[in-house]
Structure formats: C-alpha cells, structure tokens
Amino acid sequence: MTYVSNIFNSSLNSNRKLKYFSVEVITFDGESFIEEVEARSAEEAQEIAASGYENVDYTMVQGCFAGW
C-alpha cells in the first residue's frame, strides 16, 4: 500500500471501542471497492480492508458509525 488517507481526528481514535468503518480500497488497476469493517481505529480499519485485496494502491475511510 502506498498511501493511506485518514480524515478522522484523534478524538475518534482515542475511544478504543469497536466501531463500524466504511473504507474505500483503490487498486493500482484503478478499481474501487467499498468495504464495511469493524475496528478500533481508522488505521486498523484501513489495514483490515486492504488485507482482502492484492495490488492495493491506497485506502480512504469514507465514514464511521461509533454507536451510542
């Protein structure tokens, strides 16, 4: 993976409870996939989403549901 984009501030990641993230995975071939993953931080969510694909160029968190 060459680039990871994180639009969330540190306060969202400071709460270590599991959250649901929507992560866009872009391959070097230009294909785009949206993955819904459960993780404790945006960085962890991006790693989980990227691990399901070969030839990943970059990932970007599109949204998060942190619960109540």
FENRA-V836697 format. One record per backbone hydrogen bond with DSSP energy under -1.0 kcal/mol. CO is the residue of the C=O (numbers start at 1). NH is the residue of the N-H. If there is no record, write none. Layout:
co->(CO;CO)
nh->(NH;NH)
This chain:
co->(3;5;10;19;20;21;22;22;23;24;25;26;26;27;31;33;35;37;39;41;42;43;44;45;46;47;50;55;57;57;58;59;60;63;65)
nh->(59;61;14;39;65;37;62;63;35;60;33;57;58;30;27;25;23;21;19;45;46;47;48;49;50;51;53;28;2;3;26;5;24;22;20)
